[in-house]
Amino acid sequence: MTVAARARWEPLLVLVAALVVFVPGLGWSGLSSTEGHRAIPGWEMLRAARGAGAGGGVEGVEGWWLVPTMFGQAYLRKPPGMPWAIAGMSGVLGETEFAARLVSAMSTGLLALGAMVMARRWFGGRNGLVAGLGVVLMPLLWGPGRSAEIEALNNVWSAMGAWLVIDVAMRPGGRWRPWAAGGAVLLAGLAKGPAGMPVVLAAAAAGCVAARSWRVGARLWPAAVVPMVGLGLMAWMTARALGGREPVTQEMSEFFWTGRALTPGSVAGVVLMPMLALLSGMPGAMAVLTPWIAEARERRMCGVVAGASVMSLASLAVMGVTNPRYGMPSVVVLVVLIGPLLYGVVGRVVDGWMRWWRVGAHAAMGALAAVVIPMQERDREKRSGRAAGEALAGLVGSGAVVRADHLVEARPDVLWYAKQRAEREGRGLEVRWTPGLGKKGELGVGEYGCVRTDTAEAAEMKQRMEVEVVGTGSIRQYRYEVVRRAR
């Protein structure tokens, strides 16, 4: 088969594989885990766009597209990239779990195409298909790629930013590439803030070391300036849109040494994090060994990519990060090395069998996906807040106002499904996120409160006002009471 023919059909094959792995059954289960924290702000943004028009606002917040909200409360724990994407997708497909999760499925498909292009550019045409299918068939990515979480969107732009930075550092020429790298880093910042920056910075450092000159960094200035200017402008516009209103935010320090007590357990978690991140990415993460196995002409580029992965994981450990999930972009960048790894190992043994061995490996991973993904979906349905939310809706009257705080923090999907059931039945239900509900006792006469009993929230509210318990509920480890203030 000619090179031109391969270039035409291989991307199509990767896209079909991504479609088969990531799209079927996306809307089968209700939202679970932290999916509600991503989907609900996007759906509220879409409703604000439809109801407010170009100059409207949401609950007094001007600039609905700048300030994500959740049940009327300004919610800035994460940048607006994922709410934007979910709002756009839901504007076409409706406010459904399928639409919210399709963002991640498409992001992972784009990641596979990006890996294919970069692997083919660096290591030759035979490596492109291996890298693209390596993304699709990487077990680490099946969960994020089929959920409304933020990881898949962050993965694609963090990895693209790192790959483009390496490309600029190692292959001089081409004025557009530094700007493309800057655009990718900006999109990663809009998806998950600075979470993807370690791998991009490590890619720049690895490129400079490989080139044996820090002057390489001068070619990368657009990759730094574009995200700095873009994110700075976003921060300024968001502050103006808030107009002094206090949003819900998250301190970055809680992810690092400064956010936890120094104990043997926390130290062990930090030390083990890089290893656990690589183990979670198996078998694709074995590509970190490629510099010692690849053919001689490929080793330099393989060393830069593997070095960027290792350095970024090490930097996360130095900062005190314990959750291996934050090392996901550092592991994902390794997929471009899967081809050189396979050809370096198997090709030396029996080169003529390489094609069949590769087909067999992909078929085995595809069979594993066919088993694992349905199991993940069944587990997600068990963890969904849909049943709990519909039961909650049955406890309150028509046109009720339900206030909540800690339950929104933990499982906002419960309240969203309660609201959906009430809307379907034509009786309406308004949910308001009221921070400090238990301590402040902000519950009007006739309003309902949804307060957690596995914390002090319910007891604190009962101390401040007279309420009656109209029902109880639970979702996973969280337990709550629905109370009503009669007078």
C-alpha positions in Angstrom: 0.0 0.0 0.0 1.3 3.4 -0.9 2.1 6.1 1.7 -0.7 8.3 0.3 -3.2 5.6 0.6 -2.2 4.9 4.2 -2.5 8.6 5.0 -6.1 8.5 3.8 -7.4 5.5 5.5 -5.5 5.3 8.8 -7.1 8.4 10.3 -10.5 7.1 9.3 -9.7 3.8 11.0 -8.7 5.6 14.2 -11.9 7.6 14.2 -14.0 4.5 13.7 -12.2 2.8 16.6 -12.8 5.8 18.8 -16.4 5.9 17.8 -16.9 2.2 18.7 -15.0 2.5 22.1 -16.2 5.8 23.4 -19.7 6.5 22.0 -22.1 3.6 22.5 -24.0 3.7 25.7 -22.8 7.2 26.7 -26.2 8.2 27.9 -27.2 4.9 29.5 -26.4 5.8 33.1 -27.1 8.9 35.2 -24.5 11.3 36.3 -22.2 10.1 39.0 -19.2 11.0 41.0 -18.2 14.6 40.1 -19.9 14.7 36.7 -22.6 16.9 38.0 -20.0 19.6 38.9 -19.1 19.8 35.2 -22.4 19.2 33.5 -24.8 21.3 35.6 -22.8 24.6 35.1 -22.8 23.9 31.4 -26.5 23.4 31.3 -27.2 26.5 33.4 -25.0 28.4 31.0 -27.0 27.2 28.1 -30.3 28.2 29.8 -28.8 31.6 30.6 -27.8 32.0 26.9 -31.3 31.1 25.8 -33.1 33.3 28.4 -30.8 36.3 28.8 -29.7 37.1 25.3 -26.5 38.9 24.6 -26.5 41.2 27.6 -28.2 39.2 30.2 -27.1 37.8 33.5 -27.7 34.9 35.9 -28.7 35.7 39.4 -27.2 39.1 39.2 -24.0 38.0 37.6 -23.3 39.9 34.4 -21.5 37.9 31.6 -23.2 34.5 31.9 -20.7 33.0 29.5 -17.8 34.1 31.8 -19.1 33.0 35.1 -20.3 29.4 35.4 -23.1 28.9 38.0 -24.5 25.9 39.8 -28.0 26.3 41.2 -27.6 30.1 40.9 -24.3 30.3 42.8 -21.2 31.5 40.9 -19.0 28.5 40.7 -15.3 29.1 39.8 -13.5 26.0 41.2 -12.6 25.2 37.6 -12.2 27.4 34.5 -15.1 27.7 32.1 -13.7 25.5 29.3 -15.7 22.4 30.1 -19.0 24.3 30.8 -18.6 26.0 27.5 -18.1 22.7 25.7 -21.0 21.0 27.4 -23.3 24.0 26.8 -22.4 24.0 23.1 -22.9 20.3 22.7 -26.1 20.3 24.7 -27.4 23.2 22.6 -27.4 20.8 19.6 -28.3 17.5 21.4 -30.2 18.6 24.4 -29.5 18.6 28.2 -28.7 15.0 28.3 -26.0 12.8 29.8 -25.1 11.7 26.3 -24.4 15.3 25.2 -22.3 16.1 28.3 -20.2 13.0 27.9 -19.8 13.3 24.1 -17.4 16.3 24.8 -15.0 13.8 26.4 -15.4 11.2 23.8 -14.7 13.7 21.0 -11.7 15.1 23.0 -10.2 11.6 23.2 -10.8 11.0 19.5 -9.0 14.3 18.8 -6.1 13.2 21.1 -5.8 9.9 19.1 -5.6 11.9 15.8 -3.0 14.3 17.3 -0.9 11.3 18.5 -1.1 9.8 15.1 0.1 13.0 13.4 3.0 13.6 15.8 4.2 9.9 15.8 4.1 9.8 12.0 6.0 13.2 11.8 8.7 12.1 14.2 9.1 8.4 13.7 7.7 7.6 10.2 4.4 6.6 8.7 4.3 3.1 10.2 4.1 4.5 13.7 1.1 6.8 13.2 -1.6 4.1 13.3 0.0 2.4 16.3 -0.1 5.7 18.3 -3.6 6.6 17.3 -5.0 3.1 18.2 -2.8 3.2 21.3 -4.8 6.1 22.6 -8.2 4.5 21.8 -7.2 1.2 23.4 -5.5 2.6 26.5 -7.5 1.5 29.5 -6.5 4.6 31.5 -8.5 6.7 29.0 -11.7 4.6 28.8 -13.2 6.1 32.0 -12.4 9.8 31.4 -13.3 9.4 27.7 -16.8 8.2 28.5 -17.7 10.6 31.3 -18.6 14.3 31.7 -15.4 14.8 33.8 -12.8 17.3 32.9 -9.8 15.0 32.4 -10.3 14.2 28.7 -10.5 17.8 27.6 -7.4 18.6 29.7 -5.5 15.6 28.3 -5.9 16.5 24.7 -4.7 20.1 25.0 -2.0 19.4 27.6 -0.6 16.6 25.4 -0.9 18.6 22.2 0.8 21.6 23.9 3.7 19.3 25.1 4.1 17.6 21.7 4.1 20.9 19.8 6.7 22.4 22.3 8.9 19.4 21.7 8.4 19.7 17.9 9.5 23.4 18.0 12.5 22.7 20.2 13.7 19.7 18.2 12.8 20.7 14.6 13.6 24.4 13.8 11.5 26.2 11.2 7.8 26.8 10.7 6.5 30.0 12.2 3.0 28.7 13.0 4.1 25.9 15.4 5.0 28.1 18.4 1.7 29.9 18.1 -0.1 26.5 17.8 1.7 25.4 20.9 0.5 28.6 22.7 -3.0 28.0 21.6 -3.0 24.4 22.9 -1.6 25.5 26.2 -4.3 28.2 26.4 -7.0 25.7 25.8 -5.5 23.4 28.5 -5.6 26.3 30.9 -9.2 27.0 30.1 -10.0 23.3 30.7 -8.3 22.7 34.0 -6.2 25.7 34.9 -2.5 25.0 35.6 -3.0 21.2 35.9 -1.5 20.5 32.6 1.4 23.0 32.8 4.0 20.6 34.4 4.1 18.4 31.4 4.4 21.4 29.0 7.2 23.0 31.0 8.9 19.6 31.3 8.7 19.3 27.5 10.4 22.6 27.0 13.1 21.7 29.5 13.7 18.3 27.9 13.9 20.0 24.5 16.5 22.5 25.7 18.6 19.7 27.3 18.4 17.6 24.1 19.4 20.6 22.0 22.2 21.4 24.5 21.2 25.0 24.4 18.8 27.1 26.5 18.4 29.4 23.5 15.9 26.9 22.2 13.5 28.5 24.7 13.6 31.8 22.7 11.7 30.0 19.9 9.0 29.0 22.4 8.0 32.5 23.6 4.6 32.4 21.8 3.8 29.2 23.7 4.3 31.2 27.0 2.8 34.6 26.0 -0.4 33.3 24.3 -1.7 31.5 27.4 -0.5 34.2 29.8 -2.3 36.9 27.9 -5.4 34.9 27.2 -5.8 33.6 30.8 -5.0 37.0 32.3 -7.6 38.6 30.1 -10.2 35.9 31.1 -9.4 36.5 34.8 -9.9 40.3 34.4 -13.2 39.9 32.5 -14.4 37.4 35.0 -13.7 39.7 38.0 -15.6 42.5 36.3 -18.5 40.2 35.5 -18.8 39.1 39.1 -19.2 42.7 40.2 -18.0 42.0 43.8 -20.2 38.9 44.3 -18.4 36.1 46.2 -18.0 32.9 44.1 -17.3 29.4 45.2 -13.6 28.8 44.6 -11.0 26.2 45.4 -7.6 26.8 46.9 -4.7 25.3 44.8 -2.7 24.9 48.0 -4.9 21.9 49.1 -3.4 19.8 46.4 0.2 20.4 47.5 2.3 20.1 50.7 0.8 23.2 52.1 -2.7 21.8 52.1 -2.1 18.7 54.2 -0.4 17.6 57.4 3.1 16.1 57.0 2.5 12.5 58.0 4.2 9.2 57.0 1.1 8.4 54.9 1.1 11.7 53.0 4.9 11.4 52.3 4.3 7.8 51.1 1.5 9.0 48.8 3.7 11.7 47.3 6.6 9.3 46.8 4.4 6.6 45.2 2.4 8.9 43.0 4.7 8.9 39.9 4.9 5.0 40.0 1.1 4.7 40.5 0.5 7.1 37.6 2.7 5.1 35.3 1.1 1.8 36.5 -2.4 3.2 35.8 -1.4 3.9 32.2 -0.2 0.3 31.5 0.4 -1.2 29.0 0.9 2.0 27.1 3.0 3.6 29.8 5.7 1.0 29.1 6.7 3.4 26.4 8.7 5.3 29.0 11.4 2.6 28.4 11.5 3.3 24.6 14.8 5.4 24.7 16.7 2.2 25.7 14.9 0.0 23.1 14.2 2.1 20.0 16.3 2.1 16.9 19.3 4.4 17.1 18.0 7.1 14.8 14.8 7.5 16.9 16.4 7.5 20.4 17.0 11.2 20.7 13.4 12.2 20.1 12.2 9.2 22.2 14.4 10.4 25.1 12.9 13.9 24.9 9.3 12.6 25.1 10.1 10.1 27.9 12.2 12.7 29.7 9.3 15.2 29.6 7.0 12.5 31.1 9.4 11.6 33.9 10.3 15.2 34.8 6.7 16.3 34.9 5.8 13.4 37.2 8.8 14.2 39.4 7.8 17.9 39.6 4.3 16.9 40.7 5.8 14.8 43.5 8.1 17.7 44.5 5.0 19.9 44.8 3.3 17.4 47.1 0.7 16.0 44.7 -0.6 12.6 45.9 -3.4 11.8 43.4 -2.1 9.8 40.4 -5.0 11.3 38.3 -3.1 14.5 38.1 -0.3 12.7 36.4 -2.5 11.6 33.6 -1.3 14.2 31.0 2.3 13.1 31.9 1.4 9.5 31.0 -0.6 10.3 27.9 2.3 12.0 26.1 4.0 8.7 26.0 1.6 7.2 23.5 3.6 8.6 20.5 6.4 6.2 21.6 4.3 3.0 21.4 5.3 2.4 17.8 9.0 2.8 18.4 8.7 0.5 21.4 6.9 -2.3 19.6 9.2 -2.1 16.6 12.2 -1.9 18.8 11.3 -5.1 20.7 9.4 -7.2 18.3 11.1 -6.0 15.1 14.4 -7.1 16.2 13.2 -10.6 16.8 11.2 -11.3 13.7 10.5 -8.2 11.6 8.2 -10.1 9.1 5.7 -10.9 11.8 5.5 -7.4 13.2 2.3 -6.6 11.4 0.4 -9.7 12.6 1.7 -9.2 16.1 0.5 -5.6 16.1 -2.9 -6.6 14.9 -3.1 -9.3 17.6 -2.2 -6.8 20.3 -4.8 -4.3 19.1 -7.4 -7.1 18.9 -6.6 -8.2 22.5 -7.0 -4.7 23.8 -10.3 -4.3 21.9 -11.6 -7.4 23.4 -10.6 -6.2 26.9 -12.5 -2.9 26.2 -15.6 -4.9 25.2 -15.5 -6.5 28.7 -14.4 -3.6 30.9 -16.5 -0.7 29.5 -19.9 -2.4 30.1 -18.7 -3.2 33.6 -17.8 0.5 34.1 -21.2 1.6 32.9 -23.1 -0.8 35.2 -21.0 0.5 38.1 -21.6 4.1 37.2 -25.4 3.5 37.1 -25.2 2.1 40.7 -23.3 5.2 41.8 -25.6 7.6 39.9 -27.7 10.2 41.8 -30.7 9.7 39.6 -32.8 7.5 41.8 -32.0 9.5 44.9 -32.9 12.7 43.1 -36.2 11.4 41.9 -37.1 10.2 45.4 -36.2 13.7 46.8 -38.6 15.3 44.3 -41.4 13.2 45.6 -40.9 14.6 49.1 -41.5 18.2 48.3 -44.6 20.1 47.1 -45.4 21.8 43.8 -43.3 24.9 43.1 -41.1 24.2 46.1 -37.9 26.0 46.8 -35.1 23.7 48.0 -31.9 25.1 49.5 -28.8 23.0 50.0 -25.1 23.5 50.6 -23.1 20.4 51.6 -25.1 18.1 49.3 -24.4 20.3 46.4 -20.7 20.2 47.3 -20.8 16.4 47.3 -23.4 15.3 44.8 -25.2 18.1 42.9 -26.6 15.5 40.5 -29.1 14.4 43.2 -30.6 17.9 43.2 -30.5 18.2 39.4 -32.5 14.9 39.0 -35.0 16.1 41.6 -35.5 19.3 39.5 -35.8 17.3 36.3 -38.5 15.0 37.7 -40.5 18.0 39.0 -40.2 19.7 35.5 -41.4 16.6 33.8 -44.4 16.4 36.1 -45.2 20.1 35.4 -45.0 21.1 39.1 -41.7 23.0 39.2 -38.9 22.9 41.7 -36.3 25.6 42.3 -33.0 24.5 43.8 -30.7 27.2 45.4 -27.2 26.6 46.5 -26.9 28.5 49.8 -23.4 28.3 51.2 -23.4 28.2 55.0 -26.9 26.9 55.1 -26.6 25.0 58.4 -24.6 27.6 60.2 -26.6 30.6 59.0 -30.0 28.9 59.0 -31.0 30.7 55.8 -34.4 29.0 55.2 -37.5 30.9 54.5 -41.0 30.0 55.7 -42.4 27.2 53.5 -39.0 26.5 52.0 -37.3 23.1 52.1 -33.7 22.4 53.1 -31.6 19.4 52.1 -29.1 19.0 54.8 -26.5 16.3 55.4 -26.7 14.2 58.5 -23.2 12.7 58.1 -21.8 16.1 58.9 -22.9 18.7 61.5 -25.1 20.6 58.9 -28.5 19.1 60.0 -27.8 19.6 63.7 -26.7 23.1 63.2 -29.8 24.1 61.3 -32.1 22.5 63.9 -30.4 24.6 66.5 -31.1 27.8 64.7 -34.7 27.3 63.7 -37.7 25.1 64.0 -38.0 22.7 61.1 -39.8 19.4 60.5 -38.2 16.4 58.8 -40.2 15.4 55.8 -37.9 12.6 54.6 -34.4 11.1 54.4 -32.1 9.9 51.7 -28.6 8.7 50.9 -26.3 8.5 48.0 -23.2 6.4 48.4 -21.5 7.5 51.7 -23.6 10.7 52.0 -26.8 10.8 54.1 -29.2 13.7 54.3 -32.6 14.9 55.5 -35.1 16.9 53.7 -36.5 19.5 56.2 -39.2 22.2 55.9 -39.7 25.4 57.8 -43.3 25.7 58.7 -43.2 29.0 60.5 
